[in-house]
Amino acid sequence: MSSEALFSSSLVDLADHHRELRENVGRLVGKFGRRYYQEAVANDRQPTELWRELGAAGFLGVHIPEAYGGGGGGLSELNIAIEETAAQGCPLLSMVIASIVAPIIARFGADELKADWLPGIAAGTKKMSFADHGTQCRLNTHRVSTTAENRGQGYVLNGAKYWTSGIGPS
């Protein structure tokens, strides 16, 4: 077997801690495994036990700032956790949704929003959903035509919902 690096691109982050993170996520999720996940899906049940352990171990919040209960890493760390969870037979869509939502809240959210949501996302006690609106966009969120109009006392939504994540089993 060659001792050459697997990747030679500067786009691939090969930080020293990534191997350890992958091993630790794999060890935790491996205790549950493919059969656990398949049974949860077949029985229309959330894989709650796995989700709780991932949160308690800090793997759901590896990309969330430490000030909000996360690990202070970035999307590389979260993607490693997502990849290894799937590789162990438990592809959790809710982890992918967290990769979309939490960084937006962390960067652009008001302090109150950050304090309310980020610790819960990191701990696994709060989950996010992602809704794709507009039947013509077909999951291409750049073509969304649904609008929200502020009418002073609240918003009026106009459009059609096509798809929402995080409703059924993760």
N, C-alpha and C positions, 0 to 999 in steps of 0.2 A: 504494500500500500504506500502511496506517495505521501511525503511529509509536506507537500505544498499546501498553502492556504486554500481553503475551499472557495473563498471569494477574493477577488482582486479589485473590487470596486470600492470607491470611497462612499458609495451610497449605502453600503452595508456596515452597520455599526457593530463592531466586534469588541465591545467593552468587556473587560475581565470578569465583571460580575454577571454577565449574561448567561454563561454556562451554569453557574451556581443557581441562578434564578430558574432556569429551565429544569434543572435537576430537582429542585425543591417543589416546583409546581407539579412536575411529573410524579414525584413520590406521593404528594397529597392526592392528586386526582386518580392516580393508579390504584389507590385504596378503594375507590368507587368503581371505576372502569366502565367499559362499554355496556356490559349487561345491565348495570344499575341504570344508566342513562336510557337505554332502549326500553327497559321496563317502565320507567317513569313516563316516557313518551307514549308507549302503548296503553298505559292506564290513564292518560290525560292528566298527569300529575306533575307538578313542578319538582325539579331536582333540588329541593330545599336544603337538604342536609349538606350536599356538596357546596351549594351557594354560601351557606353559613360558614363552612370551614374555609372556603376561599377568602371570604371577607375577614374572618378572624386571623388568618395567616398574613393578611395584608396584600394579597394578590389582586384583589378587585380594585384597589386604589394605588397601585404602584406608580401610576401616572399623575396622581393628584398631588398638589403641593402639600408639604409636610404640615404647614400651618392649618390645614383643613383635614388632618388625619390620614393623609396619604403618604406614599413612600418618597415623593419628591422626584421621581423619575420622569420619563417621557413616554411617548408612544412606542418607542422601541421596546421598553420594558413591558408595557401592556400587550403589545403584539406577541411577545414571547410567551406571556401567560395565556393569551388566547390560543396561540398555535399549540402549545403543549397540552392545554386542556382538551383541545380537539384531537390531538395525536393520541391521547389516552382514552378516546372514545366518547368524550362528553362535549360536543360542540355547542357551547352556550351562546346563543344569539345576544343575550342581555349583556355579555361582556363586550361585544362588538358595538352595541348601542352606547355603552359607557365611553367607548373610544371616540364617539362622535360628540356626545353631549358634554361630558365633564370638562374637556379642554376649552370648550366655548364658554361655559360658565366660569371657569377659572380665569380666563383671559378678559372676558367682556362683561361678566355679571356684576351686579351691584354687590357691595359687601354683605348685605342682608341675604341675598340670594345664595352667595357662596357659602355663608355660614349655615344656611338652612339645608342646602342640598349636598354639598361636597363631602362632609363627614359621613353622611348616610350612604352615599354612593361608594365611598372608600370602604366602609364597614360591611356593605351588602345589605343594609337595613332599608335602603331606598333603591328603587329601580326606575329607570327611565323607559319611555317608549318613543318610537319614532313614527310619525304619521306622514304618509306621502299623499298629498292632496292633488287632485286633478286627474281624471281618468285619461286624459290625453297625454300626460307625461309618462305614464307607465314606468314608475320607479326612477325616472330621470328627474331628480329634484331641481335641476336647472330649468325645467320647463313647467314648473308649478304655476298654475293660474289662480288658485284659491286666494282670496284676499280677506283681510281683516280691516274693517273700518271703525275707527274710534268715534263713537257717538256720544261721548261725554260721560255717560253713566256706565259704559261698557263697550264691548266690541260686537259688531255684527259680522259674522263669517259668511262668505258667499263662495260656493264651489262644491266639489264632490270629493269624498274621501275614497282613495283607491286601495290603500294598504296601511296597516298599522302593525308595528312589531311589538313584542313583549306582552301580547295578550294571552297566548296559550303557553304551553311548556317552553322553557328557554331552550 
